[in-house]
Structures are given as C-alpha cells and as structure tokens.
C-alpha cells in the first residue's frame, strides 16, 4: 500500500472513531509505529488531523467524544491489562465507586461472583455486569442518561453522590496531563466524576497511556487528587516520574 493510500484510510478511521492511536494503526496496517507517526505528522501538516500524544484527532475535533463501541475497541489490549491490575487494588470488602468508562466496565466484568463489596455506579454497562452478583450490594445512581456514555448525570446524580463516603473510587478519564489534570468533553459528566473523586477516601485512575497529554473541555480533578494511576507500559519512565512527583503511585500493566 502506498503512503497516500494508507494516510487516506487513517483519515477515514479518525473521522469514524473520533481518534486514532499509533499502536493500533501500526497493527492494522502492518507497518512500524514510526511509519504511522510519519503518516500522522503529514496529515497534521496538511491540516487534516490534529496530533496528540500517542495518536491523532480529526482536525478541529479536540473535543469530539467517540461513542461507547469505538472507545471500547480502542487500545483494547491495554485496557484489559489495566483492568486486571486495578482489580488487585480493590478491597476484599467495603464500599466502591465505579464511574462510567470502558476500562472501568472491563474491571466490573472481572469482579468475582462471590464479591461482597458495596458498589455505587452511575454507569449502566457497569451495573449490568454486576447485577447477577448475589453477594454484592449494588446501588445505581439516578439522573439524566447520557446516551454516548450510558452514564447518569446532572442534579439527581450529584444529589445521590453528595451523601456517600466510599472507601475507594475507580475513575476513568478522556485525558490526563500533569498541568491540565483530568478532563473529559462533557461538563455534566465531569461534574459527576468530580463528585466521585470527592466522595472517596482513595482514588484509583485507570487510563491508557494514549490519553496522556490530552486535554478536553471539562477538567474534573488534578493528578494530586489521585492515589494510584493504573496505565500501560506505553507511558515512559520520564512521564511516570513526572506524575509520581505530583503524588500518585504509577502502575504500568
């Protein structure tokens, strides 16, 4: 395949998915990651894509939010490893907040059937994966449903969370950055994430490394509010050290 043909297909994928990442593109096209980076740089210079750390977004689409299916299929292997590593951080009993996110949903799917946790979530996919756990106490936060993420948001959700003191919150994000903190495209979703961070004694952030350096419209927390970041090995030693200087322990799965 010629470079121009590959770049045209990369552009189409970025428009369909809302973002593309270097490792997935290299695997899809059977080329090196360096070749993909050159393709993305060429498309960025042409004004067709906007380069971000680990991948690219459609031009002018910094705040575009891909749908649930697209997000779940992006960096799927990394998300599975992150979820398994995060599972080891959960308490044997106690209370747990799980927010909306494809990596969090993968974590919920890994919880054993005999788990005796008390779980509070605003995410329908998470609740669906835990509804058949007989010893688990499940609380579903109410509110307006955001169809793109299948998460409950707005005033009802915030009122529910205002009265909760949880042992641990597992939070997802669309982007994280030492200066920009944790961010997501939607203000209502950000408000719920902010409330969950504030309602927990400890906070675990689950985020694949492609989200590093990405900033979205609505900031909901700083990295100093996170106790543990669970990410993948794509995060460099230098970047992991920069994050740990802000407070969180970094686990790369």
MIKOLDO-373483 format. One record per residue (C-alpha): residue number from 1; residue in three letters; y, x, z. Coordinates in Angstrom, 3 decimals, padded with zeros to 6 digits. Example, Ala and Ser with C-alpha at 12.3 -4.5 7.8 and 13.67 -1.06 7.14 Angstrom:
! MIKOLDO-373483
<atom num="1" residu="ALA" north="-004.500" east="012.300" up="007.800"/>
<atom num="2" residu="SER" north="-001.060" east="013.670" up="007.140"/>
This chain:
! MIKOLDO-373483
<atom num="1" residu="UNK" north="000.000" east="000.000" up="000.000"/>
<atom num="2" residu="UNK" north="003.443" east="001.298" up="-000.935"/>
<atom num="3" residu="UNK" north="006.058" east="001.716" up="001.814"/>
<atom num="4" residu="UNK" north="008.254" east="-001.003" up="000.301"/>
<atom num="5" residu="UNK" north="005.362" east="-003.499" up="000.339"/>
<atom num="6" residu="UNK" north="004.486" east="-002.635" up="003.929"/>
<atom num="7" residu="UNK" north="008.111" east="-002.960" up="005.017"/>
<atom num="8" residu="UNK" north="008.367" east="-006.380" up="003.383"/>
<atom num="9" residu="UNK" north="005.281" east="-007.527" up="005.286"/>
<atom num="10" residu="UNK" north="006.664" east="-006.081" up="008.546"/>
<atom num="11" residu="UNK" north="009.881" east="-008.025" up="007.991"/>
<atom num="12" residu="UNK" north="007.917" east="-011.239" up="007.430"/>
<atom num="13" residu="UNK" north="005.894" east="-010.663" up="010.611"/>
<atom num="14" residu="UNK" north="009.059" east="-010.044" up="012.635"/>
<atom num="15" residu="UNK" north="010.563" east="-013.297" up="011.386"/>
<atom num="16" residu="UNK" north="007.367" east="-015.228" up="012.166"/>
<atom num="17" residu="UNK" north="006.733" east="-013.752" up="015.619"/>
<atom num="18" residu="UNK" north="010.275" east="-013.128" up="016.861"/>
<atom num="19" residu="UNK" north="009.493" east="-009.431" up="017.464"/>
<atom num="20" residu="UNK" north="007.042" east="-006.735" up="016.360"/>
<atom num="21" residu="UNK" north="005.757" east="-003.707" up="018.256"/>
<atom num="22" residu="UNK" north="004.782" east="-000.297" up="016.926"/>
<atom num="23" residu="UNK" north="001.151" east="-000.031" up="018.181"/>
<atom num="24" residu="UNK" north="000.171" east="-003.460" up="016.833"/>
<atom num="25" residu="UNK" north="001.752" east="-002.805" up="013.427"/>
<atom num="26" residu="UNK" north="000.059" east="000.595" up="013.148"/>
<atom num="27" residu="UNK" north="-003.310" east="-001.044" up="013.816"/>
<atom num="28" residu="UNK" north="-002.680" east="-003.957" up="011.435"/>
<atom num="29" residu="UNK" north="-001.669" east="-001.722" up="008.527"/>
<atom num="30" residu="UNK" north="-003.997" east="001.202" up="009.252"/>
<atom num="31" residu="UNK" north="-001.183" east="003.760" up="009.437"/>
<atom num="32" residu="UNK" north="000.155" east="006.059" up="012.137"/>
<atom num="33" residu="UNK" north="002.706" east="004.895" up="014.680"/>
<atom num="34" residu="UNK" north="005.146" east="007.469" up="013.285"/>
<atom num="35" residu="UNK" north="004.861" east="005.809" up="009.846"/>
<atom num="36" residu="UNK" north="005.653" east="002.432" up="011.429"/>
<atom num="37" residu="UNK" north="008.655" east="003.911" up="013.245"/>
<atom num="38" residu="UNK" north="009.996" east="005.219" up="009.916"/>
<atom num="39" residu="UNK" north="009.485" east="001.771" up="008.376"/>
<atom num="40" residu="UNK" north="011.335" east="000.087" up="011.240"/>
<atom num="41" residu="UNK" north="014.159" east="002.606" up="011.051"/>
<atom num="42" residu="UNK" north="014.501" east="001.970" up="007.306"/>
<atom num="43" residu="UNK" north="014.637" east="-001.791" up="007.881"/>
<atom num="44" residu="UNK" north="017.154" east="-001.275" up="010.683"/>
<atom num="45" residu="UNK" north="019.414" east="000.813" up="008.423"/>
<atom num="46" residu="UNK" north="019.214" east="-001.946" up="005.821"/>
<atom num="47" residu="UNK" north="020.354" east="-004.464" up="008.423"/>
<atom num="48" residu="UNK" north="017.120" east="-006.474" up="008.148"/>
<atom num="49" residu="UNK" north="015.704" east="-005.652" up="011.601"/>
<atom num="50" residu="UNK" north="017.187" east="-004.561" up="014.908"/>
<atom num="51" residu="UNK" north="015.329" east="-001.640" up="016.508"/>
<atom num="52" residu="UNK" north="014.471" east="-001.919" up="020.198"/>
<atom num="53" residu="UNK" north="012.281" east="000.318" up="022.337"/>
<atom num="54" residu="UNK" north="008.697" east="000.036" up="021.148"/>
<atom num="55" residu="UNK" north="009.381" east="-002.220" up="018.178"/>
<atom num="56" residu="UNK" north="011.996" east="-004.379" up="016.478"/>
<atom num="57" residu="UNK" north="013.582" east="-007.827" up="016.369"/>
<atom num="58" residu="UNK" north="014.885" east="-009.788" up="013.367"/>
<atom num="59" residu="UNK" north="018.487" east="-008.877" up="012.579"/>
<atom num="60" residu="UNK" north="020.819" east="-010.853" up="014.795"/>
<atom num="61" residu="UNK" north="017.841" east="-012.035" up="016.818"/>
<atom num="62" residu="UNK" north="018.342" east="-010.169" up="020.086"/>
<atom num="63" residu="UNK" north="017.986" east="-013.421" up="021.999"/>
<atom num="64" residu="UNK" north="015.243" east="-015.014" up="019.922"/>
<atom num="65" residu="UNK" north="012.335" east="-016.174" up="022.025"/>
<atom num="66" residu="UNK" north="008.923" east="-016.272" up="020.354"/>
<atom num="67" residu="UNK" north="006.575" east="-019.140" up="021.057"/>
<atom num="68" residu="UNK" north="003.697" east="-019.032" up="023.513"/>
<atom num="69" residu="UNK" north="000.989" east="-018.298" up="020.930"/>
<atom num="70" residu="UNK" north="002.977" east="-015.470" up="019.352"/>
<atom num="71" residu="UNK" north="003.726" east="-013.891" up="022.732"/>
<atom num="72" residu="UNK" north="000.126" east="-014.146" up="023.869"/>
<atom num="73" residu="UNK" north="-001.138" east="-012.332" up="020.763"/>
<atom num="74" residu="UNK" north="001.441" east="-009.513" up="021.047"/>
<atom num="75" residu="UNK" north="000.138" east="-006.452" up="022.922"/>
<atom num="76" residu="UNK" north="-002.917" east="-008.486" up="023.944"/>
<atom num="77" residu="UNK" north="-004.968" east="-005.464" up="024.995"/>
<atom num="78" residu="UNK" north="-002.173" east="-004.087" up="027.141"/>
<atom num="79" residu="UNK" north="-001.630" east="-007.475" up="028.793"/>
<atom num="80" residu="UNK" north="-005.308" east="-007.765" up="029.651"/>
<atom num="81" residu="UNK" north="-005.326" east="-004.332" up="031.311"/>
<atom num="82" residu="UNK" north="-002.116" east="-005.128" up="033.175"/>
<atom num="83" residu="UNK" north="-003.567" east="-008.413" up="034.450"/>
<atom num="84" residu="UNK" north="-006.712" east="-006.671" up="035.719"/>
<atom num="85" residu="UNK" north="-004.651" east="-004.018" up="037.508"/>
<atom num="86" residu="UNK" north="-002.416" east="-006.677" up="039.061"/>
<atom num="87" residu="UNK" north="-005.468" east="-008.595" up="040.291"/>
<atom num="88" residu="UNK" north="-006.246" east="-005.716" up="042.660"/>
<atom num="89" residu="UNK" north="-002.827" east="-006.158" up="044.300"/>
<atom num="90" residu="UNK" north="-003.376" east="-009.785" up="045.300"/>
<atom num="91" residu="UNK" north="-004.128" east="-010.592" up="048.945"/>
<atom num="92" residu="UNK" north="-007.544" east="-011.987" up="049.916"/>
<atom num="93" residu="UNK" north="-005.771" east="-014.991" up="051.397"/>
<atom num="94" residu="UNK" north="-002.205" east="-016.148" up="051.902"/>
<atom num="95" residu="UNK" north="000.373" east="-017.583" up="049.509"/>
<atom num="96" residu="UNK" north="001.117" east="-016.561" up="045.952"/>
<atom num="97" residu="UNK" north="003.869" east="-017.470" up="043.486"/>
<atom num="98" residu="UNK" north="002.944" east="-017.237" up="039.797"/>
<atom num="99" residu="UNK" north="005.652" east="-017.780" up="037.211"/>
<atom num="100" residu="UNK" north="005.462" east="-018.540" up="033.508"/>
<atom num="101" residu="UNK" north="004.283" east="-015.696" up="031.307"/>
<atom num="102" residu="UNK" north="001.330" east="-014.843" up="029.118"/>
<atom num="103" residu="UNK" north="000.366" east="-011.850" up="031.265"/>
<atom num="104" residu="UNK" north="000.589" east="-013.988" up="034.415"/>
<atom num="105" residu="UNK" north="-001.602" east="-016.583" up="032.731"/>
<atom num="106" residu="UNK" north="-004.189" east="-013.872" up="031.994"/>
<atom num="107" residu="UNK" north="-004.069" east="-012.892" up="035.673"/>
<atom num="108" residu="UNK" north="-004.688" east="-016.500" up="036.703"/>
<atom num="109" residu="UNK" north="-007.748" east="-016.591" up="034.456"/>
<atom num="110" residu="UNK" north="-009.169" east="-013.589" up="036.336"/>
<atom num="111" residu="UNK" north="-008.916" east="-015.132" up="039.803"/>
<atom num="112" residu="UNK" north="-012.462" east="-015.710" up="041.122"/>
<atom num="113" residu="UNK" north="-013.644" east="-019.280" up="041.588"/>
<atom num="114" residu="UNK" north="-014.069" east="-018.760" up="045.330"/>
<atom num="115" residu="UNK" north="-010.452" east="-017.628" up="045.806"/>
<atom num="116" residu="UNK" north="-008.910" east="-019.242" up="048.902"/>
<atom num="117" residu="UNK" north="-005.286" east="-018.472" up="048.063"/>
<atom num="118" residu="UNK" north="-002.434" east="-020.953" up="048.183"/>
<atom num="119" residu="UNK" north="-000.805" east="-020.747" up="044.746"/>
<atom num="120" residu="UNK" north="002.533" east="-022.167" up="043.669"/>
<atom num="121" residu="UNK" north="003.393" east="-022.147" up="039.967"/>
<atom num="122" residu="UNK" north="005.846" east="-023.743" up="037.564"/>
<atom num="123" residu="UNK" north="003.667" east="-022.930" up="034.539"/>
<atom num="124" residu="UNK" north="001.275" east="-025.456" up="033.027"/>
<atom num="125" residu="UNK" north="-001.012" east="-022.780" up="031.466"/>
<atom num="126" residu="UNK" north="-001.381" east="-021.099" up="034.868"/>
<atom num="127" residu="UNK" north="-002.078" east="-024.404" up="036.638"/>
<atom num="128" residu="UNK" north="-004.666" east="-025.367" up="034.012"/>
<atom num="129" residu="UNK" north="-006.573" east="-022.135" up="034.595"/>
<atom num="130" residu="UNK" north="-006.660" east="-022.657" up="038.359"/>
<atom num="131" residu="UNK" north="-007.272" east="-026.415" up="038.548"/>
<atom num="132" residu="UNK" north="-011.072" east="-026.008" up="038.812"/>
<atom num="133" residu="UNK" north="-010.998" east="-023.503" up="041.725"/>
<atom num="134" residu="UNK" north="-012.411" east="-025.614" up="044.589"/>
<atom num="135" residu="UNK" north="-011.220" east="-023.438" up="047.498"/>
<atom num="136" residu="UNK" north="-007.777" east="-022.688" up="046.095"/>
<atom num="137" residu="UNK" north="-004.765" east="-024.781" up="047.159"/>
<atom num="138" residu="UNK" north="-002.634" east="-025.323" up="044.059"/>
<atom num="139" residu="UNK" north="000.966" east="-026.567" up="044.101"/>
<atom num="140" residu="UNK" north="002.604" east="-027.368" up="040.777"/>
<atom num="141" residu="UNK" north="006.400" east="-027.141" up="040.801"/>
<atom num="142" residu="UNK" north="008.115" east="-030.075" up="039.098"/>
<atom num="143" residu="UNK" north="011.097" east="-030.206" up="036.769"/>
<atom num="144" residu="UNK" north="012.039" east="-030.375" up="033.111"/>
<atom num="145" residu="UNK" north="009.335" east="-028.842" up="030.918"/>
<atom num="146" residu="UNK" north="010.442" east="-026.092" up="028.541"/>
<atom num="147" residu="UNK" north="008.066" east="-026.560" up="025.618"/>
<atom num="148" residu="UNK" north="008.459" east="-022.982" up="024.375"/>
<atom num="149" residu="UNK" north="007.057" east="-021.533" up="027.613"/>
<atom num="150" residu="UNK" north="005.414" east="-024.663" up="029.095"/>
<atom num="151" residu="UNK" north="007.291" east="-023.997" up="032.335"/>
<atom num="152" residu="UNK" north="009.101" east="-026.381" up="034.686"/>
<atom num="153" residu="UNK" north="012.783" east="-025.540" up="035.125"/>
<atom num="154" residu="UNK" north="016.124" east="-026.960" up="036.318"/>
<atom num="155" residu="UNK" north="017.140" east="-028.654" up="039.569"/>
<atom num="156" residu="UNK" north="013.784" east="-030.153" up="040.605"/>
<atom num="157" residu="UNK" north="012.030" east="-026.823" up="040.250"/>
<atom num="158" residu="UNK" north="014.744" east="-024.990" up="042.166"/>
<atom num="159" residu="UNK" north="014.645" east="-027.551" up="044.984"/>
<atom num="160" residu="UNK" north="010.867" east="-027.128" up="045.292"/>
<atom num="161" residu="UNK" north="011.168" east="-023.349" up="045.488"/>
<atom num="162" residu="UNK" north="014.047" east="-023.387" up="047.988"/>
<atom num="163" residu="UNK" north="011.675" east="-024.349" up="050.834"/>
<atom num="164" residu="UNK" north="008.969" east="-021.752" up="050.111"/>
<atom num="165" residu="UNK" north="008.260" east="-018.426" up="051.832"/>
<atom num="166" residu="UNK" north="005.423" east="-016.765" up="049.898"/>
<atom num="167" residu="UNK" north="003.541" east="-013.570" up="050.629"/>
<atom num="168" residu="UNK" north="003.659" east="-012.355" up="047.037"/>
<atom num="169" residu="UNK" north="005.261" east="-013.311" up="043.724"/>
<atom num="170" residu="UNK" north="003.916" east="-012.159" up="040.374"/>
<atom num="171" residu="UNK" north="006.735" east="-012.320" up="037.842"/>
<atom num="172" residu="UNK" north="006.863" east="-011.795" up="034.082"/>
<atom num="173" residu="UNK" north="009.905" east="-010.814" up="032.043"/>
<atom num="174" residu="UNK" north="011.023" east="-010.609" up="028.417"/>
<atom num="175" residu="UNK" north="012.788" east="-007.309" up="029.030"/>
<atom num="176" residu="UNK" north="013.312" east="-004.725" up="031.759"/>
<atom num="177" residu="UNK" north="015.707" east="-001.843" up="031.975"/>
<atom num="178" residu="UNK" north="016.944" east="000.470" up="034.770"/>
<atom num="179" residu="UNK" north="020.554" east="-000.561" up="034.190"/>
<atom num="180" residu="UNK" north="020.103" east="-004.050" up="032.772"/>
<atom num="181" residu="UNK" north="017.408" east="-005.188" up="035.193"/>
<atom num="182" residu="UNK" north="015.005" east="-008.010" up="034.353"/>
<atom num="183" residu="UNK" north="016.077" east="-010.528" up="031.732"/>
<atom num="184" residu="UNK" north="014.930" east="-013.498" up="029.674"/>
<atom num="185" residu="UNK" north="016.569" east="-015.503" up="026.849"/>
<atom num="186" residu="UNK" north="016.952" east="-018.813" up="028.728"/>
<atom num="187" residu="UNK" north="019.316" east="-019.442" up="031.665"/>
<atom num="188" residu="UNK" north="017.177" east="-022.215" up="033.167"/>
<atom num="189" residu="UNK" north="014.046" east="-020.062" up="033.065"/>
<atom num="190" residu="UNK" north="015.996" east="-017.169" up="034.574"/>
<atom num="191" residu="UNK" north="017.118" east="-019.364" up="037.484"/>
<atom num="192" residu="UNK" north="013.510" east="-020.229" up="038.375"/>
<atom num="193" residu="UNK" north="012.426" east="-016.592" up="038.143"/>
<atom num="194" residu="UNK" north="015.360" east="-015.611" up="040.366"/>
<atom num="195" residu="UNK" north="014.321" east="-018.242" up="042.920"/>
<atom num="196" residu="UNK" north="010.730" east="-016.972" up="042.921"/>
<atom num="197" residu="UNK" north="011.853" east="-013.387" up="043.480"/>
<atom num="198" residu="UNK" north="013.952" east="-014.564" up="046.425"/>
<atom num="199" residu="UNK" north="011.134" east="-016.669" up="047.911"/>
<atom num="200" residu="UNK" north="008.551" east="-013.872" up="048.255"/>
<atom num="201" residu="UNK" north="008.099" east="-011.022" up="050.721"/>
<atom num="202" residu="UNK" north="006.762" east="-008.791" up="047.946"/>
<atom num="203" residu="UNK" north="007.322" east="-008.910" up="044.201"/>
<atom num="204" residu="UNK" north="004.983" east="-007.613" up="041.504"/>
<atom num="205" residu="UNK" north="006.407" east="-007.388" up="037.990"/>
<atom num="206" residu="UNK" north="003.885" east="-007.493" up="035.129"/>
<atom num="207" residu="UNK" north="005.340" east="-006.304" up="031.823"/>
<atom num="208" residu="UNK" north="004.006" east="-004.329" up="028.877"/>
<atom num="209" residu="UNK" north="005.866" east="-001.147" up="028.009"/>
<atom num="210" residu="UNK" north="007.260" east="-002.538" up="024.732"/>
<atom num="211" residu="UNK" north="009.657" east="-004.611" up="026.851"/>
<atom num="212" residu="UNK" north="011.250" east="-001.512" up="028.374"/>
<atom num="213" residu="UNK" north="014.861" east="-001.064" up="027.297"/>
<atom num="214" residu="UNK" north="015.129" east="-004.640" up="026.000"/>
<atom num="215" residu="UNK" north="017.943" east="-006.807" up="027.372"/>
<atom num="216" residu="UNK" north="018.100" east="-010.561" up="026.921"/>
<atom num="217" residu="UNK" north="020.834" east="-013.088" up="027.578"/>
<atom num="218" residu="UNK" north="019.983" east="-014.111" up="031.153"/>
<atom num="219" residu="UNK" north="019.471" east="-011.479" up="033.842"/>
<atom num="220" residu="UNK" north="017.499" east="-012.698" up="036.864"/>
<atom num="221" residu="UNK" north="016.764" east="-009.629" up="039.023"/>
<atom num="222" residu="UNK" north="017.224" east="-005.901" up="039.352"/>
<atom num="223" residu="UNK" north="014.377" east="-003.408" up="039.432"/>
<atom num="224" residu="UNK" north="015.339" east="-002.584" up="043.027"/>
<atom num="225" residu="UNK" north="014.112" east="-006.086" up="043.981"/>
<atom num="226" residu="UNK" north="010.629" east="-005.290" up="042.633"/>
<atom num="227" residu="UNK" north="007.977" east="-003.705" up="044.854"/>
<atom num="228" residu="UNK" north="005.431" east="-002.851" up="042.153"/>
<atom num="229" residu="UNK" north="005.704" east="-002.695" up="038.363"/>
<atom num="230" residu="UNK" north="002.354" east="-003.003" up="036.586"/>
<atom num="231" residu="UNK" north="002.658" east="-001.905" up="032.968"/>
<atom num="232" residu="UNK" north="000.611" east="000.041" up="030.400"/>
<atom num="233" residu="UNK" north="000.269" east="003.694" up="029.536"/>
<atom num="234" residu="UNK" north="002.854" east="003.366" up="026.789"/>
<atom num="235" residu="UNK" north="005.551" east="003.841" up="029.433"/>
<atom num="236" residu="UNK" north="006.363" east="007.552" up="029.522"/>
<atom num="237" residu="UNK" north="006.340" east="009.707" up="032.655"/>
<atom num="238" residu="UNK" north="010.109" east="010.110" up="032.385"/>
<atom num="239" residu="UNK" north="010.744" east="006.371" up="032.228"/>
<atom num="240" residu="UNK" north="008.265" east="005.647" up="035.011"/>
<atom num="241" residu="UNK" north="010.042" east="008.196" up="037.211"/>
<atom num="242" residu="UNK" north="013.432" east="006.606" up="036.440"/>
<atom num="243" residu="UNK" north="012.081" east="003.223" up="037.525"/>
<atom num="244" residu="UNK" north="010.485" east="004.600" up="040.686"/>
<atom num="245" residu="UNK" north="013.817" east="006.143" up="041.695"/>
<atom num="246" residu="UNK" north="015.102" east="002.568" up="041.922"/>
<atom num="247" residu="UNK" north="012.358" east="001.573" up="044.376"/>
<atom num="248" residu="UNK" north="009.305" east="000.071" up="042.652"/>
<atom num="249" residu="UNK" north="005.923" east="001.724" up="042.572"/>
<atom num="250" residu="UNK" north="004.808" east="002.039" up="038.924"/>
<atom num="251" residu="UNK" north="001.178" east="001.427" up="037.987"/>
<atom num="252" residu="UNK" north="000.219" east="002.168" up="034.373"/>
<atom num="253" residu="UNK" north="-003.034" east="000.494" up="033.352"/>
